[in-house]
């Protein structure tokens, strides 16, 4: 679990990339270039990055409606991600997945899911396949605080515990299910405790501290690879704005927002990196990522959309 220069450099690069990607894509959405909903991952970057840093490429993840960060942290590139959000055929799903349904099998991302909690039982299936095949793979289901109120959460833990599956459920507790505060939907607001009754390893972590998340994820991965899964981790965090880009988030108390803005996960990650790199070296890295994002936008905007004829053929094929 040593936090080496190589590791923190990779981690900060991903933190900053996700922050730049989300910020730029919000502007693209405002300009009418991204259709449908857009749920930013701003403020939660340390969870995806910290967890995925503990995984191998062949390990599986299942994502959520707020899934851009998961996909990027697992190895997706920002050019094809941007193209997917813009509905272009050069995107990972040829523009048919859009913001909420990106999948990238080559990097182990089995897909984002717009239905709250629906990715967890799919992750159970992935973990079961890993156990049956003795592949040594681990499956991670990123979930939300709201999803813990769904039956799929409890059912999935129950099945995974009975079969000792290599499954990690990561509860991304940003403290709101859309606009409902967690304290108004649960008497016990430490949501990881909901898994105690199933006899599994479960604990909470500061979801804004990428090192803390990474170390907790390494522990969970080791438990699962030893055949002692599943594991549940609750990462507490706070999104930097409303549920989606058209939600002003007026229900979010200013004092709480100010508190979490001071605990910005990108800022915390940068402080870790400053132990190894100078400020000039970090700025150089950031500027290179900024340029890559510019190139990604150009790539996406200059890509073609799928033809209407092929779109109809695909609809008929998969129906």
C-alpha positions as CSV (number, residue, x, y, z in Angstrom):
1,X,0.0,0.0,0.0
2,X,3.0,2.3,-0.3
3,X,2.0,5.7,-1.8
4,X,4.9,5.9,-4.3
5,X,5.7,8.8,-6.6
6,X,4.6,6.8,-9.6
7,X,1.3,5.9,-7.9
8,X,0.4,9.4,-6.7
9,X,1.4,10.9,-10.0
10,X,-1.1,8.5,-11.8
11,X,-3.7,9.2,-9.2
12,X,-3.5,12.9,-9.4
13,X,-3.5,12.8,-13.1
14,X,-6.8,11.0,-13.0
15,X,-8.3,13.3,-10.4
16,X,-7.4,16.3,-12.4
17,X,-8.5,14.7,-15.7
18,X,-12.0,13.9,-14.3
19,X,-12.3,17.4,-12.9
20,X,-11.4,19.0,-16.2
21,X,-13.6,16.5,-18.2
22,X,-16.7,17.2,-16.1
23,X,-16.2,21.0,-16.0
24,X,-15.7,21.1,-19.8
25,X,-18.6,18.8,-20.5
26,X,-20.9,21.0,-18.4
27,X,-20.1,23.8,-20.8
28,X,-20.7,21.6,-23.8
29,X,-24.1,20.7,-22.3
30,X,-24.9,24.3,-21.7
31,X,-24.2,24.9,-25.4
32,X,-26.6,22.2,-26.4
33,X,-24.0,19.7,-27.6
34,X,-24.8,17.1,-25.0
35,X,-28.4,15.8,-25.0
36,X,-30.4,14.3,-22.2
37,X,-29.3,14.5,-18.5
38,X,-25.8,15.1,-17.2
39,X,-24.9,14.2,-13.7
40,X,-21.5,15.7,-12.8
41,X,-19.0,13.8,-10.6
42,X,-17.5,17.1,-9.3
43,X,-16.4,16.7,-5.6
44,X,-16.5,12.9,-5.7
45,X,-13.4,12.2,-7.8
46,X,-11.4,10.6,-5.1
47,X,-13.7,7.7,-4.7
48,X,-13.5,6.4,-8.3
49,X,-9.8,7.1,-8.5
50,X,-8.9,5.6,-5.2
51,X,-10.9,2.4,-5.7
52,X,-9.8,1.8,-9.3
53,X,-6.2,2.4,-8.4
54,X,-6.5,-0.8,-6.3
55,X,-7.8,-2.9,-9.1
56,X,-6.3,-4.7,-12.1
57,X,-7.4,-3.9,-15.6
58,X,-9.2,-7.3,-15.8
59,X,-11.3,-6.6,-12.7
60,X,-14.9,-5.5,-13.2
61,X,-16.7,-2.4,-12.3
62,X,-20.4,-1.5,-12.5
63,X,-21.2,2.1,-12.6
64,X,-24.2,4.5,-12.0
65,X,-26.0,7.4,-13.6
66,X,-23.1,9.6,-12.2
67,X,-20.5,7.4,-13.9
68,X,-18.1,9.4,-16.0
69,X,-15.5,9.4,-13.2
70,X,-15.7,5.6,-12.8
71,X,-15.1,5.0,-16.5
72,X,-12.2,7.4,-16.7
73,X,-10.6,6.0,-13.5
74,X,-10.8,2.5,-14.9
75,X,-8.9,3.5,-18.0
76,X,-11.2,5.0,-20.6
77,X,-9.8,7.9,-22.7
78,X,-11.3,11.4,-22.7
79,X,-11.5,11.6,-26.5
80,X,-13.9,8.6,-26.9
81,X,-15.7,9.6,-23.7
82,X,-16.4,13.1,-25.0
83,X,-17.5,11.6,-28.3
84,X,-19.9,9.3,-26.5
85,X,-21.5,12.2,-24.6
86,X,-21.9,14.1,-27.8
87,X,-23.6,11.2,-29.4
88,X,-20.9,10.4,-32.0
89,X,-20.1,7.1,-33.5
90,X,-16.4,7.3,-32.3
91,X,-17.7,7.1,-28.7
92,X,-17.4,3.9,-26.7
93,X,-21.0,2.9,-27.4
94,X,-21.0,4.7,-30.8
95,X,-23.1,7.5,-29.2
96,X,-26.0,5.2,-28.2
97,X,-25.1,5.1,-24.5
98,X,-24.6,8.8,-23.9
99,X,-23.9,10.2,-20.4
100,X,-25.6,7.5,-18.3
101,X,-25.0,4.3,-20.2
102,X,-21.3,4.1,-21.1
103,X,-19.6,0.7,-21.1
104,X,-16.0,-0.2,-22.0
105,X,-15.5,-4.0,-21.8
106,X,-11.7,-3.7,-22.6
107,X,-11.1,-1.9,-19.3
108,X,-13.5,-4.0,-17.3
109,X,-16.3,-1.5,-17.2
110,X,-19.4,-3.5,-17.6
111,X,-21.6,-0.4,-17.9
112,X,-23.2,2.5,-16.2
113,X,-26.9,2.2,-15.3
114,X,-29.5,4.9,-15.1
115,X,-31.6,2.9,-12.7
116,X,-30.6,3.5,-9.1
117,X,-29.2,0.4,-7.5
118,X,-29.5,-1.7,-10.7
119,X,-25.8,-2.2,-11.2
120,X,-25.3,-4.1,-7.8
121,X,-27.0,-7.4,-8.8
122,X,-25.2,-7.3,-12.2
123,X,-21.9,-7.0,-10.2
124,X,-23.0,-10.1,-8.2
125,X,-23.2,-12.0,-11.5
126,X,-19.8,-10.8,-12.5
127,X,-18.3,-11.8,-9.1
128,X,-20.0,-15.2,-9.4
129,X,-18.5,-15.8,-12.8
130,X,-15.1,-14.9,-11.4
131,X,-15.5,-17.4,-8.6
132,X,-16.7,-20.2,-10.9
133,X,-13.9,-19.6,-13.4
134,X,-11.3,-19.2,-10.6
135,X,-10.0,-16.2,-12.5
136,X,-9.0,-14.3,-9.4
137,X,-11.0,-11.2,-10.6
138,X,-12.9,-8.9,-8.3
139,X,-16.1,-7.1,-9.1
140,X,-16.9,-3.6,-7.8
141,X,-20.4,-2.1,-7.8
142,X,-20.3,1.7,-7.4
143,X,-23.6,2.7,-5.8
144,X,-25.2,5.6,-4.1
145,X,-26.7,6.5,-0.7
146,X,-30.2,6.4,-2.3
147,X,-29.5,2.9,-3.6
148,X,-29.1,1.5,-0.1
149,X,-32.9,1.9,0.3
150,X,-33.6,-0.4,-2.6
151,X,-34.2,-4.1,-2.2
152,X,-31.4,-4.9,-4.7
153,X,-28.8,-3.6,-2.2
154,X,-29.9,-6.0,0.6
155,X,-30.6,-8.9,-1.7
156,X,-27.2,-8.6,-3.4
157,X,-25.3,-8.5,-0.2
158,X,-27.2,-11.6,1.1
159,X,-26.5,-13.7,-2.0
160,X,-22.9,-12.5,-2.2
161,X,-22.3,-13.3,1.5
162,X,-23.8,-16.8,1.2
163,X,-21.5,-17.6,-1.7
164,X,-18.4,-15.8,-0.5
165,X,-18.2,-13.8,-3.7
166,X,-15.4,-11.4,-4.6
167,X,-17.7,-8.4,-4.6
168,X,-17.0,-4.9,-3.3
169,X,-20.0,-2.6,-3.0
170,X,-18.9,1.0,-2.8
171,X,-21.6,3.3,-1.4
172,X,-20.8,6.8,-2.7
173,X,-22.7,8.7,0.0
174,X,-22.9,12.3,-1.3
175,X,-25.7,12.8,1.3
176,X,-28.6,13.4,-1.0
177,X,-30.8,11.1,-3.0
178,X,-31.6,13.7,-5.6
179,X,-32.7,16.4,-3.1
180,X,-33.6,14.2,-0.1
181,X,-31.0,14.4,2.7
182,X,-29.8,11.0,4.0
183,X,-30.9,11.9,7.5
184,X,-34.5,12.1,6.2
185,X,-34.4,8.6,4.7
186,X,-32.3,6.7,7.3
187,X,-32.3,6.8,11.1
188,X,-28.7,5.4,11.0
189,X,-26.8,7.7,8.7
190,X,-23.6,5.6,8.7
191,X,-24.9,3.5,5.8
192,X,-22.1,0.9,5.9
193,X,-23.7,-0.4,9.1
194,X,-26.6,-1.8,7.0
195,X,-24.3,-4.6,5.9
196,X,-23.4,-5.7,9.5
197,X,-26.3,-8.2,9.7
198,X,-25.0,-10.1,6.7
199,X,-21.7,-11.0,8.4
200,X,-19.5,-9.2,5.9
201,X,-16.6,-6.8,6.3
202,X,-18.0,-3.3,6.2
203,X,-16.6,0.1,7.1
204,X,-16.7,3.8,6.3
205,X,-14.0,6.1,4.8
206,X,-13.5,9.8,4.0
207,X,-14.5,9.9,0.4
208,X,-12.6,13.1,-0.3
209,X,-9.2,11.7,0.7
210,X,-7.9,9.7,-2.2
211,X,-5.2,8.0,-0.1
212,X,-7.7,6.9,2.5
213,X,-10.0,5.5,-0.2
214,X,-7.1,3.7,-2.0
215,X,-5.9,2.1,1.2
216,X,-9.4,0.9,2.1
217,X,-9.9,-0.4,-1.4
218,X,-6.6,-2.4,-1.3
219,X,-7.8,-4.0,1.9
220,X,-11.1,-4.9,0.3
221,X,-9.5,-6.3,-2.8
222,X,-7.2,-8.5,-0.7
223,X,-10.1,-9.9,1.3
224,X,-12.0,-10.7,-1.9
225,X,-9.0,-12.3,-3.6
226,X,-8.5,-14.5,-0.6
227,X,-12.1,-15.8,-1.0
228,X,-13.5,-14.0,2.0
229,X,-15.7,-11.5,0.3
230,X,-18.0,-9.6,-0.1
231,X,-16.9,-6.2,1.3
232,X,-19.0,-3.0,1.7
233,X,-17.3,0.4,1.8
234,X,-19.1,3.7,2.5
235,X,-17.3,6.7,1.2
236,X,-18.8,9.9,2.5
237,X,-18.5,12.9,0.2
238,X,-20.5,15.9,-1.1
239,X,-21.2,16.9,-4.6
240,X,-20.3,20.4,-5.7
241,X,-23.7,21.2,-7.1
242,X,-27.2,19.9,-7.6
243,X,-28.2,16.4,-8.7
244,X,-27.7,17.3,-12.4
245,X,-26.7,20.4,-14.3
246,X,-30.2,21.8,-14.3
247,X,-30.7,21.4,-10.6
248,X,-29.6,24.6,-8.8
249,X,-29.0,22.7,-5.5
250,X,-30.7,25.4,-3.4
251,X,-31.5,22.7,-0.8
252,X,-27.8,22.3,-0.1
253,X,-26.8,24.4,3.0
254,X,-24.1,27.0,2.2
255,X,-22.1,26.2,5.3
256,X,-22.0,22.5,4.5
257,X,-21.0,23.3,0.9
258,X,-18.2,25.6,2.1
259,X,-16.9,22.9,4.5
260,X,-16.6,20.4,1.7
261,X,-15.2,22.8,-0.8
262,X,-12.3,23.2,1.7
263,X,-11.9,19.4,1.5
264,X,-11.8,19.3,-2.2
265,X,-10.5,15.9,-3.3
266,X,-8.5,17.3,-6.2
267,X,-6.8,19.8,-3.8
268,X,-6.0,17.0,-1.3
269,X,-4.6,14.9,-4.1
270,X,-2.4,17.8,-5.3
271,X,-1.0,18.1,-1.8
272,X,0.0,14.4,-1.8
273,X,1.7,14.9,-5.1
274,X,3.6,18.0,-3.9
275,X,5.6,15.7,-1.7
276,X,7.2,14.4,-4.9
277,X,6.9,17.1,-7.6
278,X,7.5,20.8,-7.6
279,X,4.7,23.2,-8.2
280,X,6.0,23.9,-11.7
281,X,6.0,20.2,-12.5
282,X,2.5,19.8,-11.4
283,X,1.3,22.9,-13.4
284,X,3.0,21.4,-16.5
285,X,1.1,18.2,-15.9
286,X,-2.2,20.1,-15.5
287,X,-1.6,22.1,-18.7
288,X,-0.9,18.9,-20.7
289,X,-4.2,17.5,-19.5
290,X,-6.0,20.7,-20.4
291,X,-4.5,20.4,-23.9
292,X,-5.7,16.8,-24.1
293,X,-9.2,17.9,-23.2
294,X,-9.1,20.5,-25.9
295,X,-8.1,17.8,-28.4
296,X,-10.8,15.5,-27.1
297,X,-13.5,18.2,-27.7
298,X,-12.1,18.8,-31.2
299,X,-12.1,15.0,-31.9
300,X,-15.7,14.6,-30.7
301,X,-17.1,17.7,-32.5
302,X,-15.4,16.6,-35.8
303,X,-16.7,13.0,-35.5
304,X,-19.8,11.8,-37.3
305,X,-23.0,10.7,-35.8
306,X,-24.2,7.2,-36.6
307,X,-26.3,7.2,-39.7
308,X,-30.1,7.0,-39.3
309,X,-30.2,3.8,-41.3
310,X,-27.6,2.0,-39.2
311,X,-29.3,3.3,-36.0
312,X,-32.6,1.8,-37.1
313,X,-30.8,-1.5,-38.0
314,X,-29.3,-1.7,-34.5
315,X,-32.7,-1.0,-32.9
316,X,-34.3,-3.8,-34.9
317,X,-31.3,-6.1,-34.2
318,X,-31.4,-5.7,-30.5
319,X,-35.2,-5.8,-30.2
